[in-house]
Amino acid sequence: MGTSLKGRTIVMSGGSRGIGLAILTAAAREGANAVFLAKTDTPDPRLPGTVHTAVAAIEAAGGSAVAVVGDVREEADVERAVATAVDRFGGVDVCVNNASALDVRGTEELPVKRFDLMQSINSRGTFLLTRACLPYLKQSDHAHILTLSPPLNLAPRWLGAHPAYTLSKYGMTLLTLGWAAEFAEHGIAANCLWPQTLIATAAVANVLDGENLTSRSRGPEIMADAALTVLSRPPRERTGRTLLDADVLIEAGHTDLSGYGGGREPELDFFVDPPQVG
């Protein structure tokens, strides 16, 4: 049985657009507080929205929001975001590791600078934010860590596709599964959530084959609804899991996912294999 997120405080990396903003906006409809750490203070021609438009959207949905302009790679910025949540709202109930860098070039084509960027934002940023939140999560009676990272699919198809990106995302997953075990005695749930299909975001439009794939991508609302379903459950009910958004919603009784878009055959996301037939 789920509980409301009303009055709960979420700290998120990223969150000024895309899936992160969709999650914070959905949580705001339940009356949650949001503190998010993001870099976009002024408009970027390639990306929609800034921290200011995100705060406005979250507050319009019914929540309270504070944007901390900073970089998840900087320990001081991360600690400032968590301190802001504690000062403004009295604690942290939910840590969402959302910030992520994407570069799917192969090993010979990928510059070392881009390799370092993905590891430092994806795996290291997840470690920094969660570590900073932990003292306050231990004090919460509804403590959740939710990391937007994939199931550990060790099929050669995925291992060989883009090893550097895969390392950074699987690192996020391994850390989160580790925290589920490390902090089980404190009643802190730690789960990973990943989209079954591509999601229509700026990353899909800019980095991948934008127009073609966007029409076969679901909207970020499916991840938001799945995230709220996970976060509304008592922490001890489900922890140490790698979850797909569609599976979470179907298990919760939402069997018709057509309203999220993507057409009759949405494009499966990275690390997700087609269902076995027979």
C-alpha positions in Angstrom: 0.0 0.0 0.0 1.4 3.4 -1.0 1.8 6.4 1.1 1.7 10.1 0.0 4.8 12.0 -0.6 3.2 15.1 0.9 5.7 17.0 3.0 8.6 14.7 2.0 11.8 16.2 0.7 13.5 15.0 -2.5 17.1 15.9 -3.4 17.9 15.3 -7.1 20.9 15.7 -9.3 19.8 17.3 -12.6 16.1 18.0 -12.8 15.9 21.2 -14.8 14.3 19.2 -17.8 13.4 15.8 -19.1 12.8 12.8 -16.9 14.1 14.5 -13.7 11.7 17.5 -14.0 8.8 15.1 -14.8 9.5 13.2 -11.6 9.8 16.4 -9.5 6.6 17.8 -11.0 4.7 14.6 -10.4 5.9 14.5 -6.8 4.9 18.2 -6.4 1.3 17.3 -7.2 1.4 15.2 -4.0 2.9 18.1 -2.1 6.5 17.1 -2.0 9.4 19.4 -1.6 12.2 19.4 -4.1 15.8 20.6 -4.1 17.7 19.9 -7.3 21.3 20.5 -8.3 21.6 21.6 -12.0 23.9 23.6 -14.2 21.5 25.5 -16.5 21.1 28.9 -15.0 20.8 30.7 -18.4 19.1 29.3 -21.5 21.0 26.9 -23.7 20.0 27.0 -27.4 20.2 23.2 -27.6 18.3 22.4 -24.4 14.8 23.5 -23.2 14.4 25.1 -19.8 16.6 26.4 -17.0 16.6 25.9 -13.2 14.3 28.9 -13.0 11.6 27.5 -15.4 11.9 24.2 -13.6 11.2 25.8 -10.2 8.2 27.6 -11.7 6.8 24.3 -13.1 7.3 22.4 -9.8 5.7 25.1 -7.7 2.8 25.4 -10.2 2.2 21.7 -9.7 1.7 22.3 -5.9 5.1 21.6 -4.4 7.9 23.8 -3.0 11.2 23.9 -4.9 14.7 25.2 -4.6 17.3 25.1 -7.4 20.9 24.9 -6.5 23.1 26.0 -9.4 26.1 23.7 -9.5 27.8 20.6 -10.8 27.3 17.1 -9.5 31.1 16.5 -10.1 31.9 19.1 -7.4 31.7 17.8 -3.9 31.1 21.3 -2.5 28.2 21.9 -4.8 26.6 18.5 -3.9 27.0 19.2 -0.2 25.5 22.7 -0.7 22.5 21.2 -2.3 21.9 18.8 0.6 22.5 21.5 3.2 19.9 23.6 1.3 17.4 20.8 1.7 18.1 20.5 5.4 18.0 24.3 6.0 14.9 24.9 4.0 12.8 21.7 4.7 14.4 20.1 7.7 15.9 16.9 6.2 16.0 14.5 3.2 13.6 11.7 2.6 14.5 10.8 -1.0 17.7 10.9 -3.0 17.2 10.7 -6.8 20.4 10.1 -8.9 19.2 11.5 -12.2 22.1 13.5 -13.7 23.8 11.5 -16.5 26.1 12.0 -19.5 25.6 10.0 -22.7 28.2 9.2 -25.3 27.8 5.9 -27.2 30.9 6.1 -29.3 33.1 3.0 -29.4 36.4 2.7 -27.6 38.6 3.9 -30.5 36.4 6.9 -31.3 35.7 8.1 -27.8 38.0 10.8 -26.5 39.5 10.2 -23.0 37.9 13.5 -21.9 34.5 12.2 -22.7 35.2 8.9 -20.9 36.2 10.9 -17.8 33.1 13.0 -18.1 30.7 10.0 -18.1 32.4 8.3 -15.2 32.6 11.5 -13.1 28.9 12.5 -13.7 27.3 9.1 -13.8 29.1 6.8 -11.3 31.0 9.4 -9.2 28.1 11.9 -9.1 25.8 9.2 -7.9 28.3 8.3 -5.1 28.7 12.0 -4.1 25.0 12.8 -3.9 24.0 9.7 -2.1 26.9 9.9 0.3 25.9 13.5 1.2 22.3 12.5 1.7 22.9 9.4 3.9 23.1 11.1 7.3 19.6 12.6 6.7 18.2 9.5 5.1 19.0 7.6 8.2 16.8 10.0 10.2 13.8 9.6 7.8 11.0 7.1 8.3 10.5 7.0 4.5 14.1 6.9 3.1 14.6 6.0 -0.5 17.5 6.1 -2.9 16.4 6.0 -6.5 18.9 5.8 -9.3 18.0 6.1 -12.9 20.2 3.3 -14.2 19.8 0.0 -16.0 19.6 -3.6 -15.2 23.0 -5.4 -15.4 22.6 -7.0 -18.8 25.9 -8.8 -19.5 24.9 -10.0 -23.0 27.8 -9.4 -25.4 25.5 -7.3 -27.6 25.4 -4.7 -24.8 28.9 -5.1 -23.4 30.4 -4.5 -26.8 28.2 -1.7 -28.0 29.7 1.2 -26.0 31.8 -0.1 -23.1 32.7 3.3 -21.7 29.0 4.4 -21.4 28.0 1.0 -20.1 30.7 1.1 -17.4 29.4 4.5 -16.2 25.7 3.4 -16.1 26.4 -0.1 -14.6 28.5 1.7 -12.0 25.4 3.6 -10.9 23.5 0.4 -10.6 26.2 -1.5 -8.7 26.5 1.3 -6.2 22.8 1.4 -5.7 22.5 -2.3 -5.2 25.4 -2.1 -2.8 23.6 0.6 -0.7 20.5 -1.6 -0.5 22.6 -4.1 1.3 24.9 -1.7 3.2 22.1 0.3 4.7 19.3 -2.3 5.0 19.5 -2.1 8.8 18.7 1.6 8.6 15.5 0.9 6.6 16.8 2.8 3.6 15.4 1.5 0.3 17.8 1.6 -2.7 16.4 0.8 -6.1 17.2 1.5 -9.8 14.6 2.5 -12.3 15.1 2.4 -16.1 12.8 3.0 -19.0 11.7 0.0 -21.0 11.7 2.2 -24.1 13.5 5.3 -25.2 12.1 8.5 -23.6 11.5 11.6 -25.6 14.1 13.9 -24.1 16.7 16.4 -25.4 19.3 13.6 -25.2 17.4 11.5 -27.7 16.8 14.5 -30.0 20.4 15.8 -29.8 22.6 12.7 -29.4 20.8 9.9 -31.1 18.8 9.8 -34.4 16.4 12.5 -33.1 13.4 12.8 -35.3 13.0 9.1 -36.2 13.5 7.9 -32.6 11.5 10.7 -30.9 8.3 9.4 -32.6 9.0 5.9 -31.3 9.8 7.2 -27.7 7.4 7.4 -24.8 6.9 10.6 -22.9 8.9 11.2 -19.7 5.6 11.0 -17.7 5.9 7.2 -17.7 9.1 7.4 -15.8 7.6 10.0 -13.4 4.6 7.8 -12.7 6.8 4.7 -12.2 9.1 6.6 -9.9 6.2 7.8 -7.7 4.9 4.3 -7.5 8.3 3.1 -6.2 8.8 6.0 -3.9 5.3 5.9 -2.4 5.9 2.3 -1.0 7.2 1.8 2.5 11.0 1.4 2.1 11.2 -2.1 3.5 8.7 -3.4 1.0 11.0 -3.3 -2.0 14.8 -2.7 -2.1 17.8 -3.9 -4.0 15.9 -4.1 -7.3 16.6 -3.0 -10.9 13.1 -2.0 -12.2 11.7 -1.1 -15.6 9.1 1.6 -15.7 6.6 -0.5 -17.6 6.9 -3.4 -15.3 6.4 -1.2 -12.2 3.2 0.3 -13.7 1.8 -3.0 -14.9 2.4 -4.6 -11.5 0.5 -1.6 -10.0 -2.5 -2.3 -12.3 -1.8 0.2 -15.1 -1.9 -2.2 -18.1 -2.6 0.2 -20.9 0.6 2.2 -21.5 -0.5 3.6 -24.9 -1.2 7.0 -23.4 2.5 7.6 -22.9 3.1 7.6 -26.7 5.7 5.9 -28.8 3.3 4.3 -31.2 2.5 0.6 -31.5 6.1 -0.6 -31.2 8.2 1.9 -29.2 12.0 1.6 -29.5 13.5 -0.4 -26.6 16.0 1.5 -24.6 19.7 0.6 -24.1 20.3 -2.6 -22.1 16.7 -3.9 -22.6 16.2 -7.0 -24.6 13.0 -7.9 -26.5 10.7 -10.2 -24.5 11.2 -13.9 -25.1 8.3 -15.4 -27.2 7.0 -18.8 -26.2 
